[in-house]
Amino acid sequence: MDFRKAKFLISAPDIAHLNQYLPGDAGVEIAFAGRSNAGKSSALNMLTDQKGLARTSKTPGRTQLINVFELDEHRRLVDLPGYGFAQVPLALKKKWQHALGEYLQERQCLAGVVVLMDIRHPLKDLDMQMISWAVESEIPVLALLTKADKMKQSERMKMINEVRKHLGDYDDRVKVEPFSSLKGLGKPKVLSILNEWCQP
Ligand code: GDP
């Protein structure tokens, strides 16, 4: 699969609209989820070799949408709204969380979920919620530890092992890999996992 071919298709405020535009029983989707500022836009841009595909450093807390990028006629990448931004009113946070849960639990064409977490502070409650929603729906998860360039190799390995241990109960349903959009670290591994998920 050539991920450089990704191009913006549509935005949807929730799964009902998404289902209306793109019925869930059609094709294959790979979703990207993460706390706001985890490095999701940078990772999407890096993986598709397109600097401006997903906007980086958006003002957190603005109205958020599910953004869909088309890879080919049958395959799509889905950029889910970033969660966990402290200054968003509780009611709005709940609404987003609901939309994320709905997507992860109900979207039929979902083939895999990448949960992006800053390697310096991974596995927050909402990250665990995303991972368990996906696992309960039997969707494979890639827990991507972003901004890995911010840690020395020895610290990085220690953190990866800790996260793997913490998620050990999920066995091979959750893979854990380091990533750096800045340095390109982890890109071949991630692309190979995404490719696997793209197979029918
Ligand atoms: P998003 O809110 O999850 O989409 O996060 P962004 O992609 O906008 O990134 C948030 C901030 O982290 C920006 O200032 C990025 O430049 C920075 N950032 C993202 N990825 C990396 C990385 O791999 N290494 C470093 N050092 N900074 C990164």
Residues whose N, C-alpha, C, O or C-beta is under 5 A from the ligand:
A	BS01	GDP	R35 S36 N37 A38 G39 K40 S41 S42 A43 R55 T56 S57 K58 G82 K147 A148 D149 F179 S180 S181 L182
